[in-house]
Amino acid sequence: MITDFKSLGIIFGLIAWCVMIALLLTSFYKDKLNMTYSKWRLLHIVLSVVFISTALWHVIDLGRHMNEIMILFIFLLVCISVYQLGKLYFSKNYKKEKVL
């Protein structure tokens, strides 16, 4: 076997892959799911944050070229991304686009 599951980085990497596949499937089959647009959008927000968090843990834990400055840089980028996602979806000025 190439790797073992003793490292949390491996486990979080596998979780990130599963969540990414869930994001893909719920995007392609959103019309066939029995949920409103706002519930589907909330599901995507939650899945995106889970994906970003688990992928970040995986990269930091298993990254070959990770040092303190790079970890801080990646963490800062993720925080900015999550903030922008929240700002976009939870602002009062956000208008739903019409779904075809």
MOKA-V901485 format. One record per residue. N is the residue number from 1. BURIAL is 1 if it has 9 or more other C-alpha atoms within 8 Angstrom, else 0. Layout:
# MOKA-V901485
((N;BURIAL) (N;BURIAL))
This chain:
# MOKA-V901485
((1;0) (2;0) (3;0) (4;0) (5;0) (6;0) (7;0) (8;1) (9;1) (10;1) (11;1) (12;1) (13;1) (14;0) (15;1) (16;1) (17;1) (18;0) (19;1) (20;1) (21;0) (22;1) (23;1) (24;0) (25;0) (26;1) (27;0) (28;0) (29;0) (30;0) (31;0) (32;0) (33;0) (34;0) (35;0) (36;0) (37;0) (38;0) (39;0) (40;1) (41;0) (42;0) (43;0) (44;1) (45;1) (46;0) (47;1) (48;1) (49;1) (50;1) (51;1) (52;1) (53;0) (54;1) (55;1) (56;1) (57;1) (58;1) (59;1) (60;1) (61;0) (62;0) (63;0) (64;0) (65;0) (66;0) (67;0) (68;0) (69;0) (70;0) (71;1) (72;0) (73;0) (74;1) (75;1) (76;0) (77;0) (78;1) (79;0) (80;0) (81;0) (82;1) (83;0) (84;0) (85;1) (86;1) (87;0) (88;0) (89;0) (90;0) (91;0) (92;0) (93;0) (94;0) (95;0) (96;0) (97;0) (98;0) (99;0) (100;0))
